[in-house]
Amino acid sequence: MAFPVNIAFGCTAPAGASPIRRPRMRCSKYILQATADQQPAQSSSKNPLEQLRITTDPRRRSELLLELDSCWSECEERYVPSPAEDCLAKELGVGQSTVMLAAVQNPGLSSLDATSQVLPSLRALRSAGLSPQDVWFLAAKKHQLLAEPATLSRWLDFLLVYGMQPRDVQNFLLRSTPALMYGTTLYQAGAVVSFLKSLGLKDDLLASRVLCVWPELLGRDVEGQLRPVVTFLMSLGLEVAAVGRVVVMWPEVLLRSVEGQLAPWVTYLRELGCSTTQVGDVIGLCPHLLGFKPEEVFGDVLRALGDLAGICREDVRQMLSSSVAFLIAPSASAGVRAALECLLRHGFDKEQVREMVLARPELLAAKPHDLERSLKFVYHTVGGNNSTVLSCPLLLTKPLGQVLGPRYSFIQKQGLAHKYAGADGSTFEFYKLLVAEDAQWCASLGLSVNEYQGFKLVWDEEYSLKLHQEAASEFQEELKKLGIYEGS
């Protein structure tokens, strides 16, 4: 039998201990002969496995593991389970060897009293709807929960009253701390639940998205800790329902200090040039950003703008007056840098990039591959060039398949391109093509929106097929370069 690697409870065995069992050797000096009337092993047992289940000192555990390296099988054969281990095995239908491993990994599990602690705790968990497998998982991961069955039962009743499902109960107990379980009254926890419900949180979201993620919220003081956070968020223009959505998306916001963490974060954005409403929008869309220092979140974005486009703080303030999308896009720092590099790679100089970004800062929130596709469409299908893009940076702000591609193709098919000719007859007014919603745009041309949407579906399918074919061709070329392509 191979020696379990993780049995050291966070300790690494000294040099010389091998996870692979060596040829079987006798080690009778470590083994007590087990008899039918033998009582469960106590601390005086010489069986290293039985000593491990009561030993917490890392050095001593390492020594015991070294002893077991050559005689694991013999020690396991003569292992005498404690009453607590027997109770777990019988009540939950878990194999005795599995329970033994859990007891060895978690000193203290085997010392629980089977009658007054383990058995009533297991039955309380089963009564709450948890399966034997889920109860065993809890017992193996947090055996401390079994020590106070009365407290555990009260919490289970509380959680079930507020609509928690068995899996939510399991997750809650796994994440809960002793300070919460034994230091928080159910009255206090009930006050927190009532307060959270006043924000519009439904039972299912409250259980699965809030309390299971941060059980310690139930130990917070409503008036002294939770309400000030909600009041602060509402001062940024968020309605009560919006605050509730923020809590669901990132419950940790309620654990933050207003003066120490939230206020400095808001001040930073205001100094960048965000209005109070925009700050509220940022928090409403990306509350998880509050978990980082603002310099860490936005610093790289500002550096990329300065390095690649010569954009200073005043320029950023101007950009933010139009859009905050470039600040809060996923992986914003890497995305902004990649977008700027894409534009420079296509022949735009630094000043031209700056000009486009100041005019349409939201184009920096576009993914680099979307920029590439839009530029190729302008070059190859429209027949334009960089001057075309400079005259209308709006061309790059949305993925090609959303607006530009299908609309331009549709008016060409309908023979309506002349409606977008400029006053001099040599330019194309892309702005008029891109700004309106589908229904409004079709109405301006006297066309049926249903006809356009049907055309758009076909265009999307053909465009997606083209992208797949291009990706397959690129993959084949890479395989050919590596000399492992077997196709014709």
Secondary structure, 3 states (H helix, E strand, C coil): CCCCHHHHCCCCCCCCCCCCCCCCCCCHHHCCCCCCCCCCCCCCCCCHHHHHCCCCCHHHHHHHHHHHCCCHHHHHHCCCCCHHHHHHHHHHCCCHHHHHHHHHHCCCCCCCCHHHHHHHHHHHHHHCCCCHHHHHHHHHHCHHHHHCHHHHHHHHHHHHHCCCCHHHHHHHHHHCCHHHHHHCCHHHHHHHHHHHHCCCCCHHHHHHHHHCCCHHHHHCCHHHHHHHHHHHHHCCCCCHHHHHHHHHHCHHHHHCCHHHHHHHHHHHHHHHCCCHHHHHHHHHHCHHHHHCCHHHHHHHHHHHHHHHHCCCHHHHHHHHCCCCHHHHCCCHHHHHHHHHHHHHHCCCCHHHHHHHHHHCHHHHHCCHHHHHHHHHHHHHHHCCCHHHHHHCHHHHCCCCCCCHHHHHHHHHHHCCHHHHECCCCCCECHHHHHCCCHHHHHHHHCCCHHHHHHHHHHHHHHHHHHHHHHHHHHHHHHHHHHCCCCCC
